[in-house]
Amino acid sequence: MSETVKQGHPKGLWVLFGTEMWERFNFYGMRAILTLFMVNSLLMKEADASLIYGGFLGLCYLTPMLGGFVADRFLGNRNCIMLGGLMMAVGQFLLFISATVFTSNIELAKILLWVALGIIIFGNGFFKPNISSMVGSLYPKQEKNKLDTAFTIFYMGINLGAFLGQLICPIVGDVKDAGGIRDIYAFKWGFLAAAIAMVLGTMVFYYLKNKYVVTPEGRPIGGLPSKNDASDFEDGESQKAVFSKNALIGAVVAFVGLGFLFHYAFGQNIIYAIIYASGLSLAGLIISDTSLTKIERDRILVIYIVAFFVIFFWAAFEQAGSSLTFIADNQTDRNFFGWNMPPSMVQIFNGLFVVMFAVPFSMLWDKLRANNREPISPFKQAIGLLLIAVSYFIIAHNVKDLGNNGLLAIKWLILLYLIQTCAELCLSPIGLSLVGKLSPKRFSSLLYGVFFLSNAAGYALAGTLGSIMPATGDKFNKAKELGIDLQAVLDKKIVPTKDQLALLDTNQISPTNPVFAGFEIHNLFEFFMVFVILCGIAAAILFALTPRLKKMMHGIN
């Protein structure tokens, strides 16, 4: 089977596969332990850690807009990948230093955390859209129908790296003794492992790019934009974007106005407001390009519509690093065949399942295509949204009767990750492929940046939703130790004294239930049903829109 893949796909795909694999090791390995480090070593509240986590992920997918623009106009894909890889390695080393010095100087450790996250955010912005764009560029115009399969294979590289990162970084960085006491000094080794992985990924790309990441004729892919060849473009396709002065001014005004609207009218924090405003204003700027034909404009609108629905998928999926990790830590029986699995490692099943199922999914799409029965990309993505709603419905049903002290069996979290992996394979690589198929070349990297902005918006929403998780069993037990009946406080049957409120605050326990969209969230069942409703409604609408989107794609599936 591997021989068939080699014959069907250029060797450059495997170079990009390896580069992305090590980069995802770095990113997902760090992500697995980041919120636990903030809560246990830097003594932040879980709700604050969830918001920071969502903002960090959101900004990681906001900066690809900048990286895509710089690559398309100035530096090219290759240089941006090298720059981004080196920046992310530096950021991980700074996290290692933060996790080393926090015992002697917690304020310095927090400053280093912010600086490290900032560098990783910009590094990811240069790296991510450009490596995805290069996958699409490997295939000549007559072979674009291979892109769903190519991106599914590429996605296996992403998740092989995620699996390794989520395995190794928690093993060395999330350590508990036999009594369940966490070693808060071990996080640094997880961050160091992530840094080493990023250096490896950058070296793989540096040494192999000139030999393998080339066109069938041997010309380098992703070089300086000034050296683009006319043969790379569709017949009659404009080679440069044409933005009027009024369109550029309008985009800036829209960005500022929308930013104020999201921040002040909708109560979003500054980072989330910037993410949402950037996505909408950039999308408007691209569609205003006067060189666009009607077909190009229709296809770009399909990317925008699909990107909107992707927001709800990632908002639900990215609970893995915040609320689902806290539940795994505090209210799950993590006994896995006699071994008490570290809570940050439970999400490893997602990467493992992607590695197991990516090739079967790519074979499924190939077989359906051969029989002219392959569904169009938006239909596949609607299936993904429906599956993630199903996964949360199952978990909601199983936490319904846990009470304050019951433990969720780890098998239900494993099942959740299995279903969500199938959802992810229907949605994420297919979305990347869709952008590659529908984008005019002059906007290729930039439209990947726009598409990743939908991920950014999803992650921002994930942070907001993660912060509305109600109290888990550990909070009730801790309050009981302090002599406080937390359930009675939450039910407003007793009013806590000033001293009791101070005690709860010191122990990172909220005296009120969280509220979302005007509804009070009383328990984990109601919390998970939020995701069932959001993703279920989004899936139904996307299914209904599929026939219209097919027409707007003008012959591309």
C-alpha positions in Angstrom: 0.0 0.0 0.0 2.9 2.4 0.8 4.3 1.8 -2.7 1.1 3.0 -4.2 1.2 6.1 -2.2 4.8 6.8 -3.2 3.9 6.4 -6.9 0.9 8.6 -6.5 2.4 11.5 -4.5 5.6 13.5 -4.9 8.5 12.9 -2.5 8.2 16.5 -1.4 5.0 15.6 0.4 7.0 13.3 2.8 9.5 16.1 3.5 6.7 18.5 4.4 5.1 15.6 6.4 8.3 15.2 8.5 8.7 18.9 9.0 5.1 19.3 10.1 5.4 16.2 12.3 8.2 17.6 14.5 6.5 21.0 14.6 3.3 19.5 15.8 5.2 17.4 18.4 6.5 20.7 19.7 3.1 22.5 19.7 0.9 19.7 21.0 3.4 18.5 23.6 3.6 22.0 25.0 -0.2 22.4 24.8 -0.7 19.2 26.8 1.0 20.6 29.9 0.5 24.4 29.5 -2.7 24.9 31.5 -1.5 22.5 34.2 1.8 24.4 34.5 -0.1 27.7 34.8 -2.5 26.4 37.5 0.0 24.3 39.6 3.3 26.1 39.2 2.3 29.7 38.5 -0.8 29.5 40.8 -3.4 30.8 38.3 -7.1 30.0 38.5 -8.5 27.4 36.1 -10.9 29.8 34.5 -8.1 32.3 33.9 -5.8 29.5 32.5 -8.6 28.5 30.1 -9.0 32.1 28.9 -5.3 32.5 28.4 -5.1 29.1 26.7 -7.9 30.0 24.3 -6.4 33.4 23.6 -3.0 31.8 23.0 -4.4 29.3 20.5 -6.5 31.9 18.9 -3.6 34.2 18.3 -1.5 31.2 17.0 -4.2 31.0 14.2 -4.5 34.8 13.8 -0.8 35.4 12.9 -0.9 33.0 9.9 -2.7 36.0 8.2 0.5 38.0 8.6 2.7 35.0 7.7 0.7 34.3 4.6 0.8 38.0 3.5 4.6 38.3 4.0 5.1 35.0 2.1 2.9 35.9 -0.8 4.3 39.4 -1.2 7.9 39.3 0.1 9.8 36.3 1.5 8.2 33.2 0.0 7.0 30.1 1.7 10.5 28.6 2.3 12.0 31.5 4.2 8.9 32.0 6.3 8.9 28.3 7.4 12.6 28.6 8.5 11.9 31.8 10.3 8.8 30.4 12.0 10.5 27.2 13.1 13.4 29.0 14.7 11.1 31.4 16.6 9.0 28.6 18.0 12.2 26.8 19.2 13.3 29.9 21.0 9.8 30.3 22.6 9.9 26.7 23.9 13.3 27.3 25.4 11.9 30.4 27.2 9.1 28.2 28.6 11.7 25.8 29.9 13.5 28.7 31.7 10.1 30.0 33.1 9.4 26.5 34.5 12.9 26.5 36.0 12.9 29.8 37.8 9.3 30.0 39.1 10.3 28.7 42.6 12.7 31.6 43.2 10.9 34.3 41.2 7.3 33.7 40.2 6.9 37.1 38.7 9.9 36.7 36.4 8.5 33.2 35.5 5.2 34.8 34.5 6.9 37.5 32.4 8.9 34.7 30.6 5.7 32.8 30.0 4.1 35.8 28.3 7.2 36.5 26.2 7.5 32.8 25.2 3.9 32.6 24.2 4.2 35.8 22.1 7.3 34.4 20.2 5.5 31.1 19.6 2.4 32.9 18.4 4.4 34.8 15.7 6.6 31.8 14.9 3.5 29.7 14.3 2.1 32.5 12.1 5.1 32.3 9.7 5.2 28.5 9.7 1.6 27.2 9.5 0.0 28.8 6.4 3.2 28.4 4.3 3.7 24.7 4.8 0.0 24.0 4.0 0.3 26.2 0.9 3.4 24.3 -0.2 1.5 21.0 0.0 -1.1 22.4 -2.5 1.7 23.7 -4.7 3.3 20.3 -5.1 0.5 19.2 -7.4 0.2 20.5 -11.0 -3.1 21.8 -12.1 -4.2 18.5 -13.7 -3.6 16.7 -10.4 -5.5 18.9 -8.0 -8.1 16.1 -7.5 -5.5 14.3 -5.4 -5.5 17.1 -2.8 -8.1 15.5 -0.4 -5.9 12.4 -0.2 -2.7 14.4 0.0 -3.9 16.5 2.8 -5.2 13.5 4.7 -1.7 11.9 4.5 -0.2 15.2 5.5 -2.7 15.4 8.4 -1.4 12.0 9.5 2.0 13.6 9.9 0.5 16.4 11.9 -1.1 13.9 14.3 1.8 11.5 14.4 3.7 14.5 15.8 0.8 15.3 18.1 0.7 11.8 19.4 4.5 11.7 20.1 4.3 15.1 21.8 1.3 14.2 23.9 3.1 11.0 24.9 6.6 12.2 25.7 6.0 15.7 27.1 3.5 14.5 29.8 5.7 11.5 30.6 8.6 13.8 31.5 6.7 16.9 32.4 3.5 15.9 34.2 4.7 13.7 37.0 2.8 12.5 40.1 4.1 10.3 42.9 2.4 7.1 44.2 0.3 9.3 46.5 -1.0 11.4 43.6 1.1 14.5 44.5 2.2 16.4 41.4 5.9 17.3 40.9 5.5 21.0 40.0 9.2 21.2 39.0 8.9 18.6 36.2 7.1 20.8 33.7 10.4 22.2 32.4 11.4 18.8 30.9 8.2 18.7 28.8 9.0 22.2 27.5 12.6 21.2 26.7 11.5 18.1 24.8 9.1 20.4 22.7 12.0 22.8 22.0 14.3 20.0 20.8 11.5 18.6 18.5 11.1 22.1 16.8 14.9 22.3 16.1 14.7 18.8 14.5 11.7 19.8 12.3 13.5 23.0 11.1 16.6 21.0 10.3 14.6 18.4 8.3 13.2 21.1 6.1 16.5 23.0 5.7 18.5 20.0 4.5 15.9 18.3 2.2 13.9 21.2 0.7 16.1 21.9 -2.3 16.2 18.2 -3.4 12.6 17.2 -2.9 10.2 20.2 -2.5 10.2 21.0 -6.2 7.9 20.9 -9.2 7.8 17.9 -11.5 10.2 19.9 -13.7 12.6 20.4 -10.8 11.9 24.1 -10.0 11.9 25.0 -6.3 8.5 25.4 -4.7 7.8 28.3 -2.3 10.7 30.5 -3.4 10.6 34.3 -3.5 7.4 35.7 -5.0 9.4 37.8 -7.5 10.6 34.5 -9.1 7.1 33.0 -9.7 6.6 31.4 -13.1 3.6 32.3 -15.3 3.0 28.5 -15.8 2.1 28.2 -12.1 -1.1 30.2 -12.7 -4.4 29.2 -14.3 -5.0 30.4 -17.8 -6.2 34.0 -17.7 -5.6 34.3 -14.0 -4.3 37.6 -12.6 -0.8 37.2 -11.0 -1.2 40.1 -8.6 -3.9 41.3 -6.2 -5.4 44.7 -6.9 -6.6 46.5 -3.8 -7.9 50.1 -4.2 -6.9 52.7 -1.7 -10.5 53.0 -0.6 -10.6 49.2 0.0 -7.5 49.3 2.2 -8.9 52.2 4.2 -12.2 50.5 4.5 -10.5 47.3 5.8 -8.7 49.3 8.5 -11.9 51.2 9.5 -13.8 47.9 9.6 -11.1 46.3 11.8 -11.2 49.1 14.3 -15.0 49.3 14.3 -15.5 45.6 14.7 -12.9 45.4 17.4 -14.7 48.0 19.5 -18.0 46.3 18.8 -16.8 42.8 19.9 -15.0 44.3 22.9 -17.6 46.7 24.2 -21.0 45.5 22.9 -20.3 41.7 23.2 -18.0 41.8 26.2 -15.1 39.9 24.5 -11.6 40.5 25.9 -9.1 42.5 23.8 -7.4 39.4 22.2 -10.6 37.7 21.3 -12.0 41.0 19.8 -8.9 41.4 17.7 -9.2 37.8 16.4 -12.9 38.2 15.3 -12.4 41.7 13.9 -9.3 40.6 11.9 -11.1 37.6 10.3 -14.0 39.7 9.1 -12.0 42.7 7.9 -9.4 40.6 6.0 -12.2 38.5 4.4 -13.8 41.7 3.2 -10.5 43.1 1.9 -9.8 40.0 -0.2 -13.3 39.8 -1.8 -12.9 43.5 -2.7 -9.9 42.8 -5.0 -10.9 44.3 -8.4 -9.0 41.6 -10.3 -11.3 38.8 -9.1 -13.5 37.1 -11.7 -17.0 35.9 -10.8 -15.9 32.3 -10.5 -13.0 33.2 -8.3 -15.2 35.3 -6.1 -17.8 32.5 -5.7 -15.1 30.0 -4.8 -13.6 32.4 -2.2 -17.1 32.9 -0.7 -17.4 29.1 -0.3 -14.1 29.2 1.7 -15.6 31.9 3.9 -18.9 30.0 4.5 -17.2 26.8 5.3 -14.7 28.7 7.6 -17.6 30.1 9.6 -18.9 26.6 10.4 -15.4 25.4 11.2 -15.5 27.9 14.2 -18.0 25.7 16.0 -16.1 22.5 15.4 -12.8 23.9 16.9 -14.7 25.5 19.8 -15.9 22.0 20.8 -12.8 20.1 19.8 -10.3 22.3 21.6 -11.8 21.6 25.0 -9.1 18.9 25.0 -6.5 21.2 26.4 -8.6 23.0 29.0 -11.9 21.7 30.4 -11.4 18.0 29.3 -7.9 18.1 30.8 -9.3 19.5 34.1 -12.0 16.9 34.1 -9.4 14.2 33.4 -7.3 15.5 36.3 -10.1 16.0 38.9 -13.1 13.8 38.1 -11.9 10.8 36.1 -10.8 7.3 37.0 -7.7 7.2 34.9 -6.9 3.6 35.5 -5.8 2.3 32.1 -5.1 -1.5 32.3 -3.7 -1.1 35.8 -1.7 2.1 35.0 -2.8 5.5 36.4 -2.5 7.7 33.3 -1.3 11.3 33.7 -4.3 13.6 33.1 -2.5 15.6 30.4 -1.9 12.4 28.5 -5.5 11.4 28.1 -5.8 13.5 25.0 -3.1 11.4 23.4 -5.8 9.1 22.0 -6.8 11.8 19.5 -3.3 11.7 17.9 -3.2 7.9 18.1 -6.5 7.5 16.4 -5.7 9.9 13.6 -2.5 8.0 12.9 -4.6 4.8 12.8 -7.4 6.1 10.6 -5.9 8.8 8.3 -4.8 6.3 5.7 -8.2 4.3 5.8 -10.0 7.6 5.4 -7.8 8.7 2.4 -8.4 5.3 0.8 -12.2 5.7 1.4 -12.2 9.1 -0.4 -10.1 7.5 -3.3 -12.5 4.6 -3.6 -15.6 6.9 -3.6 -14.0 9.2 -6.1 -13.2 6.2 -8.4 -16.9 5.3 -8.3 -18.0 8.9 -8.8 -19.7 8.8 -5.4 -17.4 11.1 -3.4 -19.4 13.7 -1.5 -18.2 17.3 -1.9 -16.0 18.9 0.8 -18.7 20.9 2.6 -20.8 17.7 3.0 -17.9 15.9 4.5 -17.4 18.8 6.9 -21.1 18.8 8.0 -20.6 15.1 8.8 -17.7 16.1 11.0 -19.8 18.7 12.9 -22.5 16.1 13.4 -20.1 13.5 14.8 -18.6 16.0 17.4 -22.1 16.7 18.6 -22.7 13.0 19.0 -19.4 12.6 21.0 -20.5 15.3 23.5 -24.0 13.9 23.8 -22.5 10.5 24.9 -20.2 12.2 27.4 -23.0 14.4 28.7 -25.2 11.3 29.3 -22.3 9.6 31.2 -21.6 12.5 33.6 -25.3 13.1 34.3 -25.5 11.0 37.4 -21.9 11.4 38.7 -22.8 13.9 41.4 -20.1 15.8 43.1 -17.8 12.9 43.9 -18.4 10.3 41.2 -15.6 9.5 38.8 -16.0 9.3 35.0 -14.6 6.0 33.6 -11.6 6.8 31.3 -13.2 4.6 28.6 -15.8 7.4 27.9 -13.1 10.0 27.3 -11.4 7.5 25.0 -14.6 6.9 23.1 -15.1 10.7 22.9 -11.6 11.1 21.3 -12.3 8.2 18.9 -15.5 9.9 17.6 -13.9 13.3 17.5 -11.0 11.9 15.5 -13.4 10.6 12.9 -15.1 14.1 12.9 -11.7 15.7 12.6 -10.7 13.6 9.6 -14.0 14.6 7.8 -13.4 18.3 8.5 -9.9 19.5 9.1 -7.7 18.0 6.3 -10.7 18.4 3.9 -10.9 22.1 4.8 -7.1 22.5 4.1 -7.6 20.7 0.8 -10.6 22.9 -0.1 -8.6 26.1 0.3 -5.9 24.6 -1.9 -8.4 23.7 -4.6 -10.5 26.9 -4.5 -7.8 29.6 -3.9 -6.5 31.8 -6.7 -2.7 31.4 -6.6 -2.1 35.1 -5.8 -4.1 34.6 -2.6 -3.0 31.1 -1.8 -1.0 31.6 1.5 -3.2 34.5 2.5 -6.4 32.5 2.1 -4.9 29.8 4.3 -4.3 32.6 6.8 -8.0 33.5 6.5 -9.0 29.8 6.9 -6.8 29.6 10.0 -8.5 32.7 11.3 -11.7 30.5 11.6 -9.6 28.2 13.7 -8.5 31.2 15.7 -12.1 32.3 16.3 -12.9 28.7 17.2 -10.1 28.6 19.8 -11.2 31.9 21.2 -14.7 30.6 21.6 -13.2 27.4 23.1 -11.5 29.5 25.7 -14.8 31.3 26.5 -16.7 28.0 26.7 -13.9 26.3 28.7 -14.2 29.1 31.3 -17.9 28.3 31.9 -17.1 24.8 33.2 -18.9 24.3 36.6 -17.1 23.1 39.7 -15.8 19.6 39.6 -15.6 17.1 42.5 -12.2 18.3 43.7 -13.7 21.7 44.4 -16.5 20.4 46.5 -14.1 18.2 48.5 -11.7 21.1 49.1 -14.6 23.3 50.2 -15.7 20.6 52.6 -12.2 20.5 54.1 -12.5 24.3 54.6 -15.8 23.8 56.4 -17.9 25.2 53.5 -20.9 23.5 51.9 -20.1 24.5 48.3 -23.3 23.0 46.9 -25.5 25.0 49.3 -23.5 28.2 48.4 -24.0 27.6 44.6 -27.7 26.8 45.2 -27.9 30.1 47.1 -29.3 28.3 50.2 -26.6 29.9 52.4 -24.7 33.1 52.0 -21.0 32.7 52.6 -19.2 35.1 55.0 -16.5 37.5 53.9 -13.9 35.1 55.4 -15.4 32.1 53.6 -15.4 34.0 50.3 -11.7 34.8 50.8 -10.9 31.2 51.5 -12.7 30.0 48.4 -10.9 32.6 46.3 -7.5 31.6 47.7 -8.3 28.0 46.8 -9.4 28.9 43.2 -13.1 28.0 43.9 -15.9 30.2 42.5 -18.9 30.8 44.8 -21.3 31.1 41.8 -22.2 28.9 38.9 -21.0 30.1 35.5 -23.5 31.7 33.0 -23.5 31.4 29.2 -25.9 33.2 26.9 -28.1 34.1 29.9 -28.3 30.5 31.1 -26.8 29.3 34.4 -24.6 26.2 34.0 -25.3 24.0 37.1 -23.4 20.8 36.3 -21.2 19.0 33.8 -24.3 17.6 32.0 -25.5 21.1 31.1 -21.9 22.2 30.3 -21.5 19.4 27.7 -25.0 19.9 26.2 -23.9 23.4 25.2 -21.5 21.8 22.7 -24.2 19.3 21.5 -26.6 22.1 20.7 -24.0 24.4 19.0 -22.5 21.7 16.8 -25.8 20.0 16.1 -27.4 23.2 14.8 -24.2 24.1 12.8 -24.2 20.6 11.1 -27.9 20.9 10.2 -27.4 24.3 8.5 -24.3 23.2 6.6 -26.1 20.1 5.3 -28.9 22.3 4.0 -26.4 24.7 2.3 -24.5 22.0 0.5 -26.4 22.0 -2.8 -25.9 25.8 -3.1 -22.2 25.6 -2.2 -21.7 22.9 -4.9 -22.9 25.3 -7.6 -20.6 28.1 -6.2 -17.6 25.8 -6.5 -18.0 25.7 -10.3 -17.0 22.1 -10.9 -14.5 21.6 -8.1 -15.4 19.0 -5.4 
